[in-house]
């Protein structure tokens, strides 16, 4: 009886030791799983943080992060290093698609110089045309296309006519003299109000606006001696108003011919006036002086 009891107690102790070992093994495995999960979550959190911080940095909200979060346990790399690489790749990709606005304005093509020249020209024109501007016969503005000189109908055309008034030739000559000194390309645009016109000469506002634009072009070539290669003409009828057509004052402002100063002319032989053109311009100036 004593041996059987002793054997029973010994067997129970061995079974307990085996169960304890199994428990330790399971506990170790449990902590290994927890550790591995923590590392996976750590990488996931790092990747999520990368996405958020890169997005906010592109919006200018956050500065570059200095957080050292390894994203790959096999080949650990600090998070800030990965972020710097990705930001560099994104910047390079965007640079291939869109050039910097500052570089476009500040270099290549002389845009800054032309803007300066247009500013000087505008100041000279405003001084030379001060009486007409004060009487609201001429208006000037800077538009995306360039500098715009608006010759309003009240100062330059009779109602429904495309012939420039004789009294406006003096002001027109002052404009031409300043434009002649620079080789800017010019687009002449005719505009009307929204009141329909229907005459034998002008069946609609399209014909009237186009005729006024080509009249200015004709004067610049024949009277002022401009090279035709610098000029173009367009008629827009009433489809490009600068103010509302609801009242008489607005309609009067919209009835105009715009001289749009676009930019430098192409410097080639075709742009240089021939000897005959120079002689014609000289004769025109002499005739104007005699008339005055």
C-alpha atoms as one frame of an Amber mdcrd trajectory, in Angstrom:
protein
   0.000   0.000   0.000   2.786   2.426   0.796   4.466   1.769  -2.542   1.290
   2.339  -4.492   0.608   5.587  -2.740   4.162   6.738  -3.270   4.016   5.774
  -6.910   0.749   7.635  -7.293   2.173  10.772  -5.784   5.254  10.512  -7.983
   3.126  10.092 -11.099   1.000  13.069 -10.218   4.110  15.209  -9.743   5.437
  14.186 -13.157   2.143  15.015 -14.807   2.171  18.395 -13.053   5.718  19.075
 -14.271   4.706  18.191 -17.810   1.680  20.474 -17.632   3.834  23.304 -16.233
   6.316  22.930 -19.082   3.515  22.977 -21.615   2.157  26.112 -20.004   5.550
  27.812 -20.148   5.846  26.848 -23.823   2.401  28.175 -24.603   3.100  31.373
 -22.673   6.354  31.866 -24.570   4.565  31.288 -27.861   1.894  33.759 -26.818
   4.462  36.487 -26.130   6.231  35.717 -29.405   2.944  36.225 -31.240   2.301
  39.457 -29.350   5.789  40.725 -30.171   5.431  39.836 -33.842   2.028  41.497
 -33.971   3.449  44.589 -32.330   6.202  44.740 -34.968   3.674  44.352 -37.821
   1.500  47.050 -36.314   4.553  49.224 -35.888   5.319  48.990 -39.598   1.690
  49.619 -40.479   1.602  52.651 -38.211   4.824  53.887 -39.758   3.433  53.558
 -43.282   0.200  55.259 -42.268   2.142  58.078 -40.622   4.212  58.420 -43.805
   1.108  58.843 -45.933  -0.412  61.434 -43.614   2.748  63.465 -43.120   3.655
  63.535 -46.816   0.143  64.734 -47.623   0.215  67.474 -44.989   3.731  68.565
 -45.974   2.636  69.020 -49.585  -0.106  71.299 -48.238   2.531  73.250 -46.281
   1.078  72.313 -42.888   3.929  70.241 -41.342   7.689  70.426 -41.636   9.745
  67.315 -42.482   9.468  64.678 -39.751  12.463  63.490 -37.715  10.669  60.400
 -36.364  12.903  57.322 -36.560  10.424  54.518 -37.338  11.922  51.520 -39.212
   9.577  50.285 -41.905  11.338  47.003 -42.619  12.773  44.815 -39.863  14.961
  42.893 -42.297  16.417  46.078 -43.786  15.646  48.765 -41.258  15.538  52.319
 -42.585  14.555  55.374 -40.524  11.184  56.809 -41.362  12.625  60.274 -41.989
  14.988  58.795 -44.603  12.139  57.012 -46.399  10.072  60.192 -46.242  12.881
  62.291 -47.722  13.280  59.820 -50.588   9.542  59.760 -51.349   9.281  63.564
 -51.168  12.220  63.861 -53.557  10.609  61.397 -55.981   7.293  63.272 -55.835
   8.989  66.636 -56.393  10.967  65.273 -59.342   7.833  63.794 -60.918   5.890
  67.025 -60.531   8.817  68.970 -61.958   8.571  66.973 -65.163   4.888  67.853
 -65.510   4.682  71.494 -64.389   7.498  73.999 -64.474   7.884  76.520 -61.690
   5.925  79.743 -62.213   8.865  81.754 -60.901  11.230  80.218 -63.445   8.741
  80.915 -66.236   8.491  84.570 -65.304  12.046  85.176 -64.305  14.018  83.471
 -67.067  13.787  82.406 -70.645  12.108  84.477 -73.333  12.642  87.891 -71.755
   9.154  88.072 -70.253  10.318  90.260 -67.377  11.965  92.723 -69.763   8.848
  92.928 -71.934   6.679  93.553 -68.875   9.012  96.379 -67.913   8.863  97.821
 -71.427   5.059  97.648 -71.433   4.982  99.464 -68.109   7.180 102.228 -69.522
   5.061 102.395 -72.667   1.864 102.634 -70.643   3.273 105.526 -68.627   4.285
 107.347 -71.833   0.876 106.763 -73.425  -0.992 107.958 -70.344   1.037 111.156
 -70.393   0.625 111.725 -74.146  -3.112 110.926 -74.099  -4.014 112.617 -70.820
  -6.632 114.984 -72.397  -8.429 112.138 -74.201  -8.300 109.915 -71.107  -9.746
 112.710 -69.009 -12.599 113.160 -71.501 -13.141 109.351 -71.411 -12.468 109.020
 -75.126  -9.574 106.633 -74.477  -9.093 104.065 -71.742  -6.083 101.896 -70.932
  -5.754  98.641 -69.033  -3.375  95.731 -68.503  -4.855  92.385 -69.503  -3.405
  88.848 -69.647  -2.763  89.336 -73.370  -0.911  92.590 -72.871  -1.537  96.332
 -72.769  -4.924  97.438 -74.151  -5.667 100.905 -75.581  -9.429 101.324 -75.976
 -10.513 103.884 -78.591 -14.121 104.586 -77.641 -16.727 105.438 -80.232 -17.501
 108.790 -78.628 -14.010 110.027 -79.514 -13.204 108.200 -82.741 -16.310 107.128
 -84.706 -19.726 108.427 -85.590 -22.608 106.180 -84.636 -22.988 103.317 -87.134
 -19.883 104.411 -89.087 -16.493 102.732 -89.536 -14.713 105.910 -90.694 -12.507
 107.474 -88.040 -13.330 111.079 -87.169 -11.016 113.715 -88.624 -10.723 115.378
 -85.204  -9.301 112.185 -83.694  -6.339 111.940 -86.087  -4.128 114.021 -83.790
  -4.598 111.636 -80.873  -4.244 108.643 -83.191  -0.925 110.018 -84.463   0.366
 110.340 -80.894  -0.467 106.685 -80.269   1.183 105.597 -83.519   4.346 107.596
 -82.825   4.881 105.811 -79.501   4.065 102.369 -80.904   6.322 102.915 -83.906
   9.347 103.193 -81.601   8.859  99.605 -80.394   8.382  96.431 -82.440   5.389
  95.076 -80.571   2.822  92.943 -82.356  -0.629  94.550 -82.387  -4.072  92.979
 -82.542  -6.862  95.394 -83.419 -10.264  94.347 -82.047 -13.611  95.885 -82.974
 -16.429  95.787 -80.374 -20.031  97.029 -80.307 -22.871  97.162 -77.789 -25.825
  94.771 -77.892 -28.144  97.062 -79.858 -28.696  95.391 -83.268 -27.718  97.241
 -86.427 -29.125  96.518 -89.871 -28.068  98.826 -92.684 -27.082  98.383 -96.299
 -23.410  98.650 -95.365 -23.541  96.740 -92.062 -26.172  93.987 -91.866 -25.154
  93.239 -88.250 -22.774  94.227 -85.481 -20.307  91.658 -86.780 -19.706  93.645
 -89.963 -19.523  96.964 -88.101 -17.006  95.743 -85.520 -14.843  94.108 -88.177
 -14.941  97.170 -90.429 -13.809  99.458 -87.593 -10.937  97.139 -86.734  -9.726
  96.945 -90.328 -10.047 100.735 -90.654  -7.545 101.151 -87.816  -5.255  98.595
 -89.437  -5.491 100.462 -92.750  -4.550 103.746 -91.081  -1.582 102.184 -89.298
  -0.266 100.824 -92.597  -1.121 103.622 -95.046  -1.016 106.711 -92.831   1.539
 105.686 -90.207   3.786 103.374 -92.238   3.535 100.286 -89.983   4.711  96.938
 -91.336   1.623  94.775 -91.994   3.381  91.755 -90.445   2.969  93.347 -87.037
  -0.803  93.714 -87.354  -3.934  91.593 -87.185  -7.628  92.504 -87.016 -10.713
  90.896 -85.473 -14.370  91.809 -85.010 -16.239  90.550 -81.924 -19.598  92.354
 -82.277 -21.213  92.643 -78.816 -19.852  89.375 -77.405 -16.943  90.808 -75.390
 -18.358  93.713 -73.341 -16.235  95.282 -70.608 -19.285  96.534 -68.671 -23.011
  95.868 -68.653 -25.123  96.994 -71.618 -28.091  97.808 -69.366 -27.693 101.589
 -69.608 -26.492 104.142 -72.145 -23.215 104.797 -70.348 -22.290 101.117 -70.378
 -23.217 100.716 -74.041 -21.065 103.728 -74.905 -18.058 102.159 -73.141 -18.560
  98.854 -74.961 -18.576 100.543 -78.390 -14.838 100.666 -78.931 -11.802  99.528
 -80.898  -9.074  97.955 -78.765  -5.429  98.116 -79.742  -3.958  95.111 -77.922
  -0.173  95.295 -77.597   0.800  91.623 -77.563   4.590  91.419 -77.442   7.744
  91.737 -79.425   7.551  91.243 -83.177   9.640  88.490 -84.775  12.987  89.969
 -85.741  13.574  88.803 -89.299  13.916  90.400 -92.707  10.197  90.242 -93.338
   9.625  92.496 -90.355  12.012  95.224 -91.498  10.272  97.972 -93.483  11.378
  98.185 -97.090  12.742 101.366 -98.658   9.401 102.054-100.343   7.583 101.720
 -97.025   9.997 104.131 -95.347   9.514 106.665 -98.157   5.717 106.299 -97.926
   5.850 106.841 -94.169   8.020 109.915 -94.645   5.631 111.393 -97.237   2.686
 110.725 -94.918   4.380 112.546 -92.060   5.219 115.507 -94.318   1.605 115.691
 -95.525   0.310 115.658 -91.955   2.675 118.453 -90.989   1.489 120.534 -93.962
  -2.155 119.913 -93.030  -1.571 120.950 -89.440
